[in-house]
Amino acid sequence: MPKAARVARIIAFILLTICNDIGGYATGVLFGRHPIAAQLSPKKSWEGFAGSVSRFESYHVRLTGALTRLDEGETRMFTGVMCGS
């Protein structure tokens, strides 16, 4: 695997984590009305969870396209592992 592909995978992993956190936070703050588990974490909401998942998936699709151009063979397996599929 080329060095550029390895570096791109590390950057993609970090970016997806950041997008997941920001999407969940922003959506939860703006639209959060229904708590997931009020006793454990009163600020977590189902709306924040949905925002987190949707932001993650939208950026995952974009990054998968960019990674596929770098390294066709192993990218599908890598993105499946990153997304828990």
C-alpha positions in Angstrom: 0.0 0.0 0.0 1.4 3.4 -0.9 2.4 5.8 1.8 -0.2 8.4 0.6 -3.0 5.9 1.1 -1.9 5.1 4.6 -1.7 8.7 5.6 -5.1 9.4 3.9 -6.7 6.6 6.0 -5.4 8.1 9.3 -6.6 11.5 8.3 -10.0 10.0 7.3 -10.3 8.3 10.6 -9.6 11.5 12.5 -11.9 13.6 10.3 -14.8 11.1 10.7 -14.4 11.1 14.5 -14.5 14.9 14.5 -17.5 15.1 12.2 -19.4 12.6 14.3 -18.8 14.6 17.5 -19.6 17.9 16.0 -22.7 16.6 14.3 -24.1 15.1 17.5 -23.3 18.1 19.6 -24.7 20.7 17.2 -27.9 18.8 16.5 -28.4 17.9 20.1 -28.0 21.5 21.3 -30.3 22.9 18.6 -33.0 20.2 18.4 -32.5 17.9 21.4 -35.7 17.3 23.3 -35.9 13.6 24.1 -33.1 12.3 26.4 -31.6 8.9 25.8 -30.8 8.0 29.4 -31.5 10.9 31.7 -30.0 9.1 34.8 -26.7 8.4 33.1 -26.2 11.5 31.0 -28.9 14.1 31.1 -27.6 16.1 28.1 -27.6 13.2 25.6 -30.6 13.2 23.3 -32.0 11.0 20.5 -31.8 14.0 18.2 -28.1 14.4 18.9 -27.6 10.7 18.2 -29.4 11.1 14.8 -27.4 14.1 13.9 -24.2 12.3 14.8 -25.0 9.3 12.6 -26.2 11.5 9.7 -23.1 13.7 9.7 -20.8 10.6 10.0 -22.5 8.9 7.0 -22.5 12.0 4.8 -18.8 12.5 5.3 -18.1 8.8 5.1 -19.5 8.7 1.6 -17.3 11.7 0.5 -14.2 10.3 2.1 -14.7 6.8 0.7 -14.8 8.3 -2.8 -11.5 10.1 -2.2 -9.8 7.0 -0.7 -11.0 4.8 -3.5 -9.1 7.0 -6.0 -5.9 6.5 -4.0 -6.1 2.7 -3.4 -8.8 0.6 -5.1 -8.1 -2.7 -3.6 -8.3 -2.4 0.2 -10.5 0.7 0.7 -13.8 -1.1 0.8 -12.6 -3.3 3.6 -11.1 -0.4 5.5 -14.2 1.8 5.3 -16.4 -1.2 6.4 -14.2 -1.7 9.5 -14.3 2.1 10.2 -18.1 2.2 10.1 -18.6 -1.0 12.0 -20.1 -2.9 9.1 
